[in-house]
Amino acid sequence: MNWKCDVVTDLAPLYHDGVASKASRKLVREHLKECPECRAYYKKYDPVEGIKMDMPISDAEDFVLLAKQMRKRRLLLWGGFLSYVSATLVALVLYWAKKNR
């Protein structure tokens, strides 16, 4: 495999996803026309292939616990925010009532 093949295999994911630069797309296209090995590699290319989607049970349980903790933290943050807004509104109403006496 020559250096162009190495470059094309490195650029294959970007070319496949459509995010390669114009010059890179041109280089890959021209090389794929000439090189049967790279063409075969690109035809088989699938970025999702080989990713294991099964998660071990212990990892799934960890994510459930993390989600519960995040939910609690979000509830506490919202509760604190609403308490702050409520206290500010009460203080403003009391100030306005005292000023208008």
All heavy atoms as an XYZ file, in Angstrom:
824
protein
N       0.855     -1.177      0.000
C       0.000      0.000      0.000
C       0.899      1.237      0.000
O       1.813      1.348      0.795
C      -0.889     -0.022      1.250
C      -2.120      0.829      1.118
S      -3.172      0.753      2.581
C      -4.416     -0.363      2.012
N       0.645      2.160     -0.884
C       1.464      3.362     -0.948
C       0.878      4.462     -0.049
O      -0.154      4.290      0.576
C       1.621      3.840     -2.399
C       0.290      4.211     -3.036
O      -0.670      4.509     -2.340
N       0.238      4.188     -4.345
N       1.534      5.603     -0.026
C       1.110      6.668      0.871
C      -0.252      7.230      0.478
O      -1.019      7.661      1.347
C       2.160      7.771      0.953
C       2.340      8.564     -0.318
C       3.183      8.293     -1.343
C       1.636      9.743     -0.679
N       3.054      9.216     -2.334
C       2.110     10.137     -1.948
C       0.663     10.515     -0.084
C       1.636     11.255     -2.608
C       0.191     11.638     -0.732
C       0.675     12.000     -1.986
N      -0.587      7.210     -0.808
C      -1.907      7.703     -1.223
C      -3.014      6.813     -0.656
O      -4.059      7.305     -0.242
C      -2.013      7.778     -2.741
C      -1.391      9.000     -3.345
C      -1.729      9.101     -4.814
C      -1.140     10.352     -5.403
N      -1.471     10.524     -6.812
N      -2.771      5.522     -0.650
C      -3.757      4.605     -0.076
C      -3.951      4.886      1.410
O      -5.073      4.868      1.922
C      -3.340      3.153     -0.288
S      -3.365      2.643     -2.020
N      -2.845      5.146      2.107
C      -2.937      5.475      3.533
C      -3.757      6.745      3.753
O      -4.592      6.810      4.645
C      -1.536      5.660      4.137
C      -0.767      4.361      4.238
O      -1.401      3.284      4.250
O       0.481      4.430      4.310
N      -3.512      7.737      2.921
C      -4.241      8.999      3.044
C      -5.726      8.776      2.754
O      -6.599      9.286      3.473
C      -3.651     10.074      2.096
C      -4.524     11.315      2.055
C      -2.239     10.431      2.528
N      -6.026      8.015      1.726
C      -7.423      7.761      1.357
C      -8.144      6.991      2.459
O      -9.283      7.301      2.788
C      -7.518      7.037     -0.004
C      -8.919      6.526     -0.269
C      -7.081      7.979     -1.110
N      -7.494      6.002      3.061
C      -8.156      5.263      4.144
C      -8.362      6.158      5.366
O      -9.338      5.994      6.094
C      -7.368      3.996      4.537
O      -6.027      4.352      4.856
C      -7.397      2.978      3.432
N      -7.461      7.117      5.584
C      -7.660      8.069      6.678
C      -8.809      9.037      6.379
O      -9.545      9.438      7.281
C      -6.387      8.878      6.932
C      -5.295      8.060      7.602
O      -5.614      6.983      8.130
O      -4.133      8.509      7.602
N      -8.946      9.402      5.110
C      -9.986     10.364      4.729
C     -11.343      9.713      4.469
O     -12.351     10.410      4.347
C      -9.558     11.133      3.482
C      -8.409     12.116      3.650
C      -8.000     12.690      2.299
C      -8.779     13.227      4.609
N     -11.379      8.399      4.381
C     -12.625      7.693      4.044
C     -13.788      8.057      4.961
O     -14.893      8.321      4.471
C     -12.395      6.185      4.031
N     -13.605      8.124      6.282
C     -14.745      8.499      7.134
C     -15.257      9.905      6.844
O     -16.467     10.144      6.792
C     -14.190      8.408      8.551
C     -12.980      7.572      8.471
C     -12.445      7.747      7.087
N     -14.340     10.840      6.637
C     -14.749     12.220      6.349
C     -15.451     12.308      4.993
O     -16.461     13.003      4.850
C     -13.532     13.146      6.368
C     -12.773     13.223      7.681
C     -11.513     14.059      7.517
C     -13.648     13.787      8.769
N     -14.910     11.604      4.018
C     -15.506     11.581      2.683
C     -16.891     10.937      2.738
O     -17.849     11.446      2.164
C     -14.588     10.822      1.727
C     -15.083     10.757      0.307
C     -14.955     11.849     -0.532
C     -15.682      9.604     -0.198
C     -15.405     11.798     -1.850
C     -16.132      9.540     -1.499
C     -15.993     10.639     -2.328
O     -16.447     10.589     -3.616
N     -16.996      9.839      3.461
C     -18.265      9.121      3.588
C     -19.333      9.991      4.253
O     -20.484      9.994      3.852
C     -18.054      7.838      4.384
C     -19.286      7.005      4.509
N     -20.154      7.138      5.563
C     -19.804      6.048      3.709
C     -21.145      6.290      5.417
N     -20.962      5.612      4.292
N     -18.938     10.764      5.281
C     -19.889     11.610      6.011
C     -20.146     12.942      5.320
O     -21.010     13.710      5.734
C     -19.384     11.865      7.432
C     -19.366     10.605      8.269
O     -20.055      9.630      7.898
O     -18.669     10.590      9.292
N     -19.373     13.235      4.267
C     -19.582     14.470      3.519
C     -18.996     15.699      4.180
O     -19.423     16.816      3.907
N     -18.011     15.521      5.062
C     -17.424     16.670      5.746
C     -15.974     16.927      5.328
O     -15.328     17.802      5.887
C     -17.519     16.513      7.285
C     -18.950     16.549      7.747
C     -16.835     15.250      7.751
N     -15.480     16.187      4.368
C     -14.115     16.397      3.886
C     -14.059     17.692      3.073
O     -15.060     18.128      2.491
C     -13.673     15.221      3.027
N     -12.882     18.296      3.057
C     -12.719     19.519      2.270
C     -12.837     19.198      0.778
O     -12.783     18.038      0.372
C     -11.361     20.150      2.556
O     -10.331     19.338      2.028
N     -12.979     20.253     -0.005
C     -13.137     20.077     -1.452
C     -11.920     19.367     -2.051
O     -12.055     18.450     -2.862
C     -13.330     21.448     -2.096
C     -13.743     21.419     -3.524
C     -14.028     22.826     -4.037
C     -14.534     22.795     -5.448
N     -14.874     24.144     -5.930
N     -10.724     19.767     -1.617
C      -9.500     19.155     -2.133
C      -9.410     17.680     -1.722
O      -9.013     16.825     -2.518
C      -8.280     19.920     -1.626
N      -9.805     17.390     -0.485
C      -9.773     15.995     -0.012
C     -10.771     15.135     -0.773
O     -10.476     13.992     -1.134
C     -10.069     15.930      1.483
O      -9.075     16.588      2.215
N     -11.960     15.681     -1.013
C     -12.966     14.920     -1.778
C     -12.447     14.600     -3.165
O     -12.602     13.472     -3.652
C     -14.273     15.718     -1.868
C     -15.057     15.748     -0.594
C     -16.463     16.273     -0.804
N     -16.520     17.540     -1.511
C     -16.642     18.734     -0.931
N     -16.714     18.826      0.375
N     -16.706     19.831     -1.651
N     -11.804     15.577     -3.789
C     -11.273     15.372     -5.135
C     -10.187     14.294     -5.116
O     -10.185     13.396     -5.959
C     -10.703     16.684     -5.673
C     -10.166     16.581     -7.074
C      -9.625     17.910     -7.561
C      -9.034     17.751     -8.951
N      -8.374     18.976     -9.405
N      -9.284     14.358     -4.148
C      -8.214     13.383     -4.035
C      -8.776     11.983     -3.845
O      -8.353     11.028     -4.512
C      -7.288     13.739     -2.865
C      -6.153     12.769     -2.642
C      -4.824     13.458     -2.903
C      -6.188     12.222     -1.237
N      -9.752     11.840     -2.950
C     -10.345     10.525     -2.681
C     -11.053     10.001     -3.917
O     -10.884      8.839     -4.309
C     -11.302     10.591     -1.473
C     -12.077      9.295     -1.309
C     -10.533     10.905     -0.194
N     -11.858     10.845     -4.565
C     -12.589     10.427     -5.774
C     -11.636      9.929     -6.850
O     -11.833      8.859     -7.430
C     -13.412     11.604     -6.307
C     -14.886     11.428     -6.203
C     -15.687     12.475     -6.954
N     -15.110     13.797     -7.042
C     -15.357     14.798     -6.184
N     -16.156     14.615     -5.162
N     -14.810     15.979     -6.350
N     -10.593     10.714     -7.119
C      -9.643     10.331     -8.169
C      -8.905      9.045     -7.809
O      -8.686      8.186     -8.658
C      -8.648     11.464     -8.412
C      -9.277     12.664     -9.098
C      -8.318     13.831     -9.221
O      -7.142     13.710     -8.793
O      -8.744     14.878     -9.725
N      -8.532      8.907     -6.533
C      -7.806      7.706     -6.135
C      -8.707      6.479     -6.181
O      -8.257      5.395     -6.565
C      -7.211      7.884     -4.731
C      -6.369      6.732     -4.313
N      -5.087      6.546     -4.763
C      -6.634      5.683     -3.500
C      -4.590      5.441     -4.241
N      -5.505      4.885     -3.465
N      -9.969      6.635     -5.796
C     -10.889      5.492     -5.832
C     -11.128      5.003     -7.257
O     -11.367      3.817     -7.481
C     -12.221      5.851     -5.164
C     -12.192      5.991     -3.644
C     -13.546      6.428     -3.127
C     -11.738      4.713     -2.969
N     -11.035      5.907     -8.238
C     -11.189      5.501     -9.642
C     -10.017      4.612    -10.081
O     -10.190      3.713    -10.893
C     -11.245      6.727    -10.552
C     -12.522      7.507    -10.448
C     -12.469      8.737    -11.345
C     -13.676      9.621    -11.149
N     -13.569     10.871    -11.924
N      -8.829      4.881     -9.529
C      -7.619      4.192     -9.970
C      -7.284      2.954     -9.154
O      -6.662      2.030     -9.671
C      -6.422      5.150     -9.887
C      -6.557      6.388    -10.728
C      -5.482      7.419    -10.399
O      -4.625      7.147     -9.538
O      -5.507      8.496    -11.006
N      -7.637      2.915     -7.884
C      -7.153      1.870     -6.981
C      -8.270      0.908     -6.584
O      -9.168      1.269     -5.828
C      -6.540      2.512     -5.736
S      -5.869      1.327     -4.572
N      -8.218     -0.330     -7.067
C      -9.266     -1.294     -6.736
C      -9.274     -1.691     -5.246
O     -10.321     -1.960     -4.680
C      -8.963     -2.503     -7.621
C      -7.567     -2.331     -8.083
C      -7.234     -0.884     -8.000
N      -8.097     -1.709     -4.610
C      -8.036     -2.057     -3.183
C      -8.776     -1.026     -2.336
O      -9.570     -1.371     -1.461
C      -6.576     -2.150     -2.717
C      -5.824     -3.318     -3.284
C      -4.357     -3.276     -2.870
O      -4.007     -2.545     -1.918
O      -3.559     -3.979     -3.504
N      -8.508      0.241     -2.604
C      -9.169      1.309     -1.834
C     -10.663      1.370     -2.157
O     -11.482      1.674     -1.287
C      -8.507      2.653     -2.109
S      -6.843      2.767     -1.386
N     -11.001      1.089     -3.409
C     -12.410      1.074     -3.796
C     -13.144     -0.022     -3.025
O     -14.231      0.189     -2.502
C     -12.526      0.866     -5.309
C     -13.808      1.337     -5.893
C     -13.852      1.355     -7.416
N     -13.067      0.365     -8.122
C     -11.961      0.638     -8.819
N     -11.502      1.873     -8.900
N     -11.310     -0.321     -9.455
N     -12.525     -1.196     -2.913
C     -13.127     -2.297     -2.157
C     -13.230     -1.929     -0.679
O     -14.236     -2.225     -0.027
C     -12.299     -3.566     -2.327
N     -12.191     -1.270     -0.153
C     -12.221     -0.836      1.241
C     -13.364      0.152      1.458
O     -14.114      0.052      2.427
C     -10.880     -0.178      1.621
C     -10.909      0.496      2.964
C     -10.766     -0.238      4.127
C     -11.082      1.874      3.070
C     -10.792      0.365      5.367
C     -11.112      2.501      4.303
C     -10.967      1.738      5.448
O     -11.008      2.356      6.669
N     -13.506      1.101      0.561
C     -14.541      2.114      0.726
C     -15.938      1.516      0.595
O     -16.856      1.929      1.301
C     -14.357      3.252     -0.282
C     -15.359      4.356     -0.078
C     -15.254      5.220      1.003
C     -16.426      4.519     -0.942
C     -16.173      6.210      1.215
C     -17.368      5.512     -0.742
C     -17.232      6.355      0.334
O     -18.156      7.341      0.545
N     -16.122      0.546     -0.286
C     -17.438     -0.087     -0.440
C     -17.846     -0.807      0.838
O     -19.016     -0.852      1.187
C     -17.445     -1.061     -1.618
C     -17.504     -0.367     -2.952
C     -17.537     -1.362     -4.087
C     -17.560     -0.640     -5.424
N     -17.523     -1.565     -6.556
N     -16.865     -1.385      1.536
C     -17.160     -2.086      2.782
C     -17.273     -1.119      3.959
O     -17.728     -1.491      5.023
C     -16.051     -3.092      3.099
C     -16.033     -4.286      2.183
C     -15.097     -5.354      2.681
C     -13.671     -4.875      2.722
N     -12.700     -5.906      3.090
N     -16.832      0.136      3.767
C     -16.763      1.075      4.871
C     -18.163      1.393      5.401
O     -19.050      1.807      4.686
C     -16.084      2.380      4.438
C     -15.970      3.353      5.576
C     -15.006      3.174      6.552
C     -16.836      4.409      5.703
C     -14.919      4.044      7.613
C     -16.749      5.278      6.759
C     -15.784      5.085      7.718
O     -15.696      5.936      8.784
N     -18.307      1.183      6.691
C     -19.530      1.569      7.386
C     -19.108      2.000      8.780
O     -18.656      1.172      9.564
C     -20.508      0.395      7.459
C     -21.845      0.797      8.025
O     -22.044      1.996      8.288
O     -22.691     -0.083      8.205
N     -19.210      3.292      9.110
C     -18.674      3.774     10.384
C     -19.332      3.151     11.608
O     -18.751      3.112     12.663
C     -18.925      5.265     10.335
C     -19.974      5.477      9.325
C     -19.863      4.335      8.360
N     -20.538      2.607     11.486
C     -21.222      2.041     12.639
C     -20.886      0.566     12.809
O     -21.061      0.000     13.866
C     -22.750      2.221     12.493
C     -23.450      1.885     13.785
C     -23.096      3.628     12.072
N     -20.377     -0.038     11.760
C     -20.059     -1.458     11.808
C     -18.965     -1.719     12.831
O     -17.995     -0.982     12.930
C     -19.573     -1.904     10.425
C     -19.437     -3.396     10.291
C     -19.054     -3.748      8.870
O     -19.764     -3.318      7.942
O     -18.034     -4.424      8.713
N     -19.150     -2.738     13.626
C     -18.134     -3.092     14.605
C     -18.346     -2.461     15.965
O     -17.662     -2.790     16.910
N     -19.284     -1.535     16.080
C     -19.563     -0.936     17.378
C     -20.516     -1.854     18.121
O     -21.592     -2.180     17.626
C     -20.175      0.472     17.224
C     -19.169      1.406     16.584
C     -20.626      1.000     18.582
C     -19.698      2.783     16.307
N     -20.117     -2.246     19.278
C     -20.938     -3.152     20.066
C     -22.012     -2.336     20.776
O     -21.714     -1.425     21.535
C     -20.068     -3.894     21.078
C     -20.796     -4.974     21.805
C     -19.856     -5.740     22.710
C     -20.627     -6.810     23.448
N     -19.773     -7.513     24.385
N     -23.257     -2.650     20.519
C     -24.361     -1.885     21.089
C     -24.844     -2.459     22.419
O     -25.562     -1.817     23.141
C     -25.530     -1.829     20.098
C     -25.190     -1.130     18.806
S     -24.541      0.518     19.010
C     -26.015      1.387     19.468
N     -24.461     -3.702     22.736
C     -24.872     -4.289     24.001
C     -24.049     -3.696     25.128
O     -22.846     -3.510     25.003
C     -24.679     -5.801     23.984
C     -25.562     -6.478     22.955
O     -26.591     -5.890     22.601
O     -25.203     -7.582     22.507
N     -24.733     -3.390     26.226
C     -24.052     -2.820     27.359
C     -24.119     -3.820     28.507
O     -25.183     -4.363     28.777
C     -24.757     -1.517     27.762
C     -24.042     -0.748     28.828
S     -24.945      0.720     29.346
C     -25.241      1.552     27.829
N     -23.001     -4.071     29.168
C     -23.067     -4.981     30.309
C     -24.044     -4.459     31.356
O     -24.226     -3.253     31.511
C     -21.631     -4.971     30.859
C     -20.789     -4.474     29.748
C     -21.673     -3.593     28.915
N     -24.674     -5.384     32.077
C     -25.694     -5.012     33.060
C     -25.141     -4.051     34.105
O     -25.791     -3.096     34.480
C     -26.269     -6.278     33.735
C     -26.928     -7.188     32.712
C     -27.255     -5.918     34.828
C     -28.101     -6.580     31.995
N     -23.923     -4.293     34.568
C     -23.365     -3.427     35.607
C     -23.242     -1.995     35.108
O     -23.500     -1.044     35.847
C     -22.010     -3.945     36.072
O     -21.093     -3.945     34.992
N     -22.842     -1.802     33.855
C     -22.752     -0.458     33.300
C     -24.129      0.172     33.186
O     -24.300      1.361     33.463
C     -22.086     -0.483     31.922
C     -20.602     -0.800     32.004
O     -20.051     -0.741     33.122
O     -20.008     -1.094     30.953
N     -25.129     -0.597     32.801
C     -26.483     -0.065     32.676
C     -26.997      0.385     34.038
O     -27.628      1.432     34.150
C     -27.410     -1.119     32.076
N     -26.716     -0.392     35.080
C     -27.140     -0.009     36.426
C     -26.451      1.275     36.867
O     -27.068      2.117     37.518
C     -26.859     -1.143     37.405
C     -27.748     -2.360     37.190
C     -27.303     -3.573     37.989
O     -26.265     -3.489     38.683
O     -27.995     -4.595     37.919
N     -25.189      1.429     36.507
C     -24.469      2.658     36.838
C     -25.119      3.860     36.167
O     -25.248      4.927     36.773
C     -23.001      2.565     36.400
C     -22.209      1.561     37.224
O     -22.673      1.183     38.323
O     -21.125      1.153     36.758
N     -25.546      3.697     34.917
C     -26.193      4.796     34.220
C     -27.548      5.135     34.835
O     -27.935      6.289     34.893
C     -26.350      4.487     32.731
C     -25.087      4.681     31.964
C     -24.438      3.600     31.391
C     -24.520      5.930     31.814
C     -23.262      3.771     30.692
C     -23.354      6.119     31.126
C     -22.713      5.033     30.557
N     -28.271      4.138     35.313
C     -29.553      4.381     35.974
C     -29.328      5.186     37.244
O     -30.047      6.160     37.519
C     -30.276      3.046     36.271
C     -31.458      3.258     37.181
C     -30.714      2.392     34.975
N     -28.320      4.808     38.028
C     -28.010      5.552     39.257
C     -27.586      6.983     38.933
O     -27.995      7.930     39.615
C     -26.911      4.841     40.041
C     -27.295      3.523     40.696
C     -26.070      2.860     41.332
C     -28.370      3.743     41.747
N     -26.791      7.148     37.903
C     -26.356      8.482     37.500
C     -27.546      9.331     37.068
O     -27.646     10.513     37.428
C     -25.342      8.387     36.362
C     -24.812      9.703     35.819
C     -24.033     10.444     36.894
C     -23.932      9.447     34.607
N     -28.469      8.739     36.333
C     -29.655      9.471     35.889
C     -30.498      9.914     37.088
O     -31.011     11.037     37.106
C     -30.486      8.605     34.947
N     -30.636      9.059     38.096
C     -31.390      9.427     39.302
C     -30.721     10.585     40.031
O     -31.390     11.522     40.482
C     -31.520      8.221     40.240
C     -32.521      7.202     39.785
C     -32.612      6.044     40.776
C     -33.596      4.991     40.290
N     -33.672      3.847     41.208
N     -29.396     10.526     40.150
C     -28.671     11.609     40.809
C     -28.829     12.917     40.054
O     -29.004     13.983     40.656
C     -27.189     11.258     40.934
C     -26.895     10.164     41.931
C     -25.429      9.763     41.922
O     -24.674     10.146     41.025
N     -25.026      8.978     42.909
N     -28.770     12.847     38.735
C     -28.928     14.059     37.926
C     -30.330     14.628     38.079
O     -30.515     15.847     38.136
C     -28.605     13.761     36.462
C     -27.128     13.491     36.234
S     -26.747     12.987     34.554
C     -27.093     14.477     33.661
N     -31.346     13.747     38.134
C     -32.714     14.198     38.333
C     -32.873     14.912     39.672
O     -33.490     15.973     39.760
C     -33.662     12.998     38.245
C     -34.812     13.216     37.300
C     -35.689     11.986     37.149
N     -35.055     11.033     36.235
C     -34.814      9.768     36.507
N     -35.146      9.243     37.647
N     -34.227      8.990     35.620
N     -32.281     14.340     40.724
C     -32.340     14.975     42.052
C     -31.668     16.344     42.034
O     -32.200     17.311     42.569
C     -31.633     14.094     43.094
C     -32.447     12.968     43.612
C     -31.648     12.225     44.684
C     -32.350     10.985     45.145
N     -31.546     10.235     46.129
N     -30.486     16.407     41.416
C     -29.753     17.672     41.361
C     -30.548     18.726     40.579
O     -30.626     19.881     40.983
C     -28.395     17.455     40.712
C     -27.566     18.732     40.672
C     -26.197     18.481     40.183
N     -25.488     17.760     41.238
C     -24.295     17.229     41.077
N     -23.673     17.304     39.936
N     -23.706     16.603     42.073
N     -31.165     18.309     39.484
C     -31.955     19.243     38.693
C     -33.146     19.754     39.498
O     -33.469     20.936     39.467
C     -32.410     18.564     37.399
C     -33.038     19.516     36.406
C     -33.317     18.903     35.039
N     -33.791     17.548     35.064
C     -33.171     16.516     34.484
N     -32.044     16.689     33.843
N     -33.678     15.303     34.542
N     -33.801     18.859     40.245
C     -34.923     19.269     41.099
C     -34.472     20.253     42.164
O     -35.158     21.255     42.426
C     -35.545     18.036     41.769
C     -36.760     17.445     41.093
C     -37.134     16.124     41.753
C     -37.921     18.388     41.122
N     -33.344     19.989     42.800
C     -32.825     20.908     43.818
C     -32.478     22.266     43.218
O     -32.761     23.307     43.822
C     -31.593     20.304     44.496
C     -31.867     19.166     45.477
C     -30.557     18.538     45.948
C     -32.660     19.676     46.672
N     -31.874     22.262     42.038
C     -31.536     23.532     41.392
C     -32.786     24.334     41.053
O     -32.847     25.542     41.282
C     -30.703     23.287     40.134
C     -29.248     22.909     40.374
C     -28.587     22.497     39.062
C     -28.499     24.051     41.001
N     -33.790     23.663     40.496
C     -35.036     24.365     40.174
C     -35.723     24.860     41.435
O     -36.281     25.967     41.466
C     -35.981     23.472     39.370
C     -35.724     23.556     37.902
C     -35.145     22.618     37.127
C     -36.004     24.669     37.047
N     -35.048     23.055     35.829
C     -35.572     24.321     35.750
C     -36.572     25.911     37.248
C     -35.688     25.181     34.680
C     -36.691     26.773     36.160
C     -36.251     26.400     34.903
N     -35.720     24.049     42.485
C     -36.315     24.470     43.754
C     -35.617     25.693     44.315
O     -36.262     26.640     44.779
N     -34.304     25.697     44.277
C     -33.536     26.858     44.740
C     -33.809     28.089     43.904
O     -33.977     29.195     44.436
N     -33.873     27.916     42.611
C     -34.148     29.045     41.720
C     -35.531     29.631     41.984
O     -35.701     30.852     42.087
C     -34.025     28.591     40.259
C     -34.407     29.651     39.273
C     -33.572     30.718     39.039
C     -35.613     29.576     38.577
C     -33.916     31.708     38.124
C     -35.962     30.548     37.666
C     -35.112     31.616     37.437
N     -36.531     28.761     42.102
C     -37.897     29.249     42.356
C     -37.994     29.903     43.723
O     -38.717     30.905     43.891
C     -38.902     28.106     42.212
C     -39.092     27.575     40.796
C     -40.024     26.362     40.802
C     -39.625     28.646     39.879
N     -37.294     29.389     44.723
C     -37.277     30.012     46.051
C     -36.666     31.407     45.976
O     -37.173     32.358     46.575
C     -36.484     29.157     47.043
O     -37.080     27.912     47.204
N     -35.574     31.537     45.239
C     -34.914     32.831     45.074
C     -35.841     33.840     44.399
O     -35.980     34.980     44.846
C     -33.628     32.654     44.265
C     -32.949     33.951     43.923
C     -32.217     34.630     44.873
C     -33.059     34.501     42.653
C     -31.597     35.834     44.571
C     -32.451     35.688     42.335
C     -31.714     36.358     43.301
O     -31.110     37.544     42.992
N     -36.499     33.415     43.328
C     -37.416     34.304     42.607
C     -38.583     34.693     43.508
O     -38.975     35.872     43.566
C     -37.912     33.636     41.303
C     -39.049     34.415     40.681
C     -36.762     33.493     40.315
N     -39.130     33.746     44.248
C     -40.250     34.028     45.137
C     -39.841     35.007     46.224
O     -40.571     35.964     46.521
C     -40.763     32.747     45.796
O     -41.207     31.845     44.828
N     -38.688     34.789     46.849
C     -38.211     35.693     47.902
C     -37.967     37.094     47.349
O     -38.291     38.101     48.004
C     -36.934     35.131     48.526
N     -37.442     37.179     46.144
C     -37.208     38.483     45.520
C     -38.525     39.203     45.263
O     -38.652     40.411     45.524
C     -36.419     38.312     44.207
O     -35.202     37.625     44.484
C     -36.116     39.649     43.560
N     -39.523     38.481     44.755
C     -40.827     39.086     44.504
C     -41.478     39.556     45.801
O     -42.047     40.663     45.854
C     -41.749     38.108     43.775
C     -41.411     37.862     42.304
C     -42.314     36.771     41.745
C     -41.567     39.139     41.503
N     -41.408     38.763     46.857
C     -41.974     39.163     48.153
C     -41.267     40.408     48.665
O     -41.909     41.354     49.146
C     -41.877     37.998     49.178
C     -42.168     38.474     50.591
C     -42.815     36.875     48.779
N     -39.939     40.447     48.551
C     -39.186     41.618     48.997
C     -39.576     42.853     48.199
O     -39.751     43.947     48.759
C     -37.689     41.353     48.885
N     -39.770     42.715     46.902
C     -40.175     43.855     46.072
C     -41.581     44.330     46.428
O     -41.847     45.539     46.502
C     -40.099     43.490     44.592
C     -38.695     43.381     44.006
C     -38.763     42.841     42.589
C     -37.999     44.731     44.023
N     -42.498     43.412     46.660
C     -43.871     43.783     47.038
C     -43.860     44.487     48.384
O     -44.530     45.522     48.563
C     -44.786     42.526     47.056
C     -46.110     42.837     47.721
C     -44.995     42.029     45.641
N     -43.118     43.985     49.354
C     -43.036     44.636     50.666
C     -42.414     46.022     50.559
O     -42.870     46.972     51.206
C     -42.264     43.755     51.653
C     -42.957     42.464     52.096
C     -42.024     41.636     52.954
C     -44.248     42.773     52.838
N     -41.369     46.140     49.748
C     -40.732     47.439     49.546
C     -41.711     48.419     48.900
O     -41.831     49.572     49.320
C     -39.481     47.275     48.675
C     -38.829     48.579     48.304
C     -38.074     49.274     49.230
C     -38.969     49.105     47.021
C     -37.481     50.480     48.899
C     -38.386     50.301     46.674
C     -37.633     50.989     47.619
O     -37.050     52.185     47.284
N     -42.439     47.947     47.886
C     -43.403     48.809     47.208
C     -44.537     49.223     48.148
O     -44.970     50.364     48.149
C     -43.965     48.066     45.993
C     -44.957     48.842     45.207
C     -44.730     49.881     44.374
C     -46.378     48.650     45.235
N     -45.892     50.343     43.835
C     -46.939     49.605     44.364
C     -47.214     47.765     45.892
C     -48.297     49.702     44.146
C     -48.574     47.861     45.661
C     -49.094     48.808     44.802
N     -45.002     48.281     48.983
C     -46.085     48.563     49.938
C     -45.612     49.587     50.984
O     -46.360     50.493     51.355
C     -46.554     47.288     50.610
N     -44.395     49.455     51.472
C     -43.858     50.375     52.472
C     -43.675     51.761     51.878
O     -43.935     52.779     52.528
C     -42.539     49.839     53.008
C     -41.949     50.677     54.110
C     -40.663     50.057     54.617
C     -40.070     50.959     55.691
N     -38.808     50.436     56.183
N     -43.243     51.828     50.616
C     -42.986     53.107     49.959
C     -44.282     53.868     49.684
O     -44.310     55.090     49.728
C     -42.228     52.859     48.654
C     -41.708     54.086     47.998
C     -40.865     53.740     46.791
C     -40.340     55.021     46.180
N     -39.513     54.756     45.018
N     -45.362     53.162     49.420
C     -46.643     53.805     49.066
C     -47.498     54.108     50.282
O     -48.634     54.509     50.142
C     -47.415     52.931     48.101
C     -46.803     52.969     46.708
O     -46.138     53.923     46.370
N     -47.000     51.910     45.947
N     -47.058     53.953     51.503
C     -47.839     54.303     52.704
C     -47.960     55.761     52.877
O     -47.344     56.629     52.664
C     -47.182     53.713     53.941
C     -47.608     52.321     54.203
C     -47.145     51.981     55.565
N     -47.007     50.538     55.681
C     -46.685     49.939     56.766
N     -46.427     50.613     57.849
N     -46.599     48.664     56.817
